[in-house]
């Protein structure tokens, strides 16, 4: 038996593929600290919003008798390693409408951001071992200095990650400290969490 874990990332996230050989996560999703520096609207500072990382899921996944209202937990200062079945030998599906900022803007990731003690510019992190499907919603159009064309990028990407067993145990850890907290156990409904 098994089920699918569908994880939707929304808002400002950096999807960093792990190009280093060997075992470990295939994708790191970093949620950056935005403070008052994140700008929206005209992207020139008219509206400043702080981003708040949250973990949300329908309540019936935690308690099957509950309804489908969302349970939301603060995720700032946390990290998760998502579990999965053994990965296939096939290449991973592409992440749709997600920009390669290294190629487009010359930005490079500081690999310490993926290690045990990331800098304060990362406020939450999720590590994904592999995924079967990736889907994105339509997003805004962006132009980068290194390209001639505008790219349509998404602010919402959903990954489908096959799971073994009959339940999902997420084990949150304090980011950069590694203190393990009690697991969050979720059960599938109609074959999906």
Buried (B, 14 or more C-beta within 10 A) or exposed (E): EEBBBBBEBBBBBBBBBBEEEEEEBBBBBBBBBBEEEBBEEEEEEEEEEEBBBBBEBBBBBBEEEEEEEEBEEEBEBBBBBBBBBEBEEEEBBEBBBBBEBEEBBEEEBEEEBBEEEBEEEBBBBBBBBBBBEBBBEEBEEBEBEEEEEEBBBBBBBBBBBBBEEEEBEBEBBEBBEEEEEEEBEBBBEEEEB
